[in-house]
Amino acid sequence: MGHKIGITIVGLMFWAGMTSAAIGADADSGKALYEKSCAGCHGADGKGNEKMAKLIGDKGLNIVGTETKKKSDEQLLKLIAEGSGKMPASKLTKEEQKQALGYARSLAK
């Protein structure tokens, strides 16, 4: 029985490592997409471009704060795809949107 538990633990650790690697890969591939499509408003660090905030008067530009962290990936992907308020709908593919979101999530860590 102890052997089965040990194998289960090793399997879970391997899976967790693979998941982290996949998330890291999405974040890396999403960096260029984020820089091209998102950083103009949300800033290179995700805290918001102050000049853009003054120009459009939108305080929702910080995407690394607790409000954004609380939202699920599904909620944020819908917001990216459809736009909201002064944020236009994304022209990225669904896969590119996921990659950009992966990178944006990595900024909040």
Steps between C-alpha positions, in 0.01 A plus 500: 500500500782740582648430158174607327487822699860575408428442130191721522699781663777477238236501224332809643833678533583414137159623382536824699842556343361440152211739565741769622717449193197531271387819673853638473511419128166679448634799690815511285314468171247758616757767581533625141123494457449690826763758408341555158131493593468582870796692643400827335216535750586252774872583517801273466463399866120464491448786744353729237641762271458826695492716187225284353306511827512880493399505135200266523426539870475128557624359828457135387838495334681329790470129425728371776288617793281289726182570302645339187665217695157401635358452149516162331682447174163446333375839622813676382505322164142611441595857588800483264294351215200731532655813646350707779442871542776678313694178441433376147438137411821312433608419146722218628404137443364307796836325541685832489258642757583208732872558449470873571293424811763250615763769475279761669437257787875450535542875558284477813737258673 
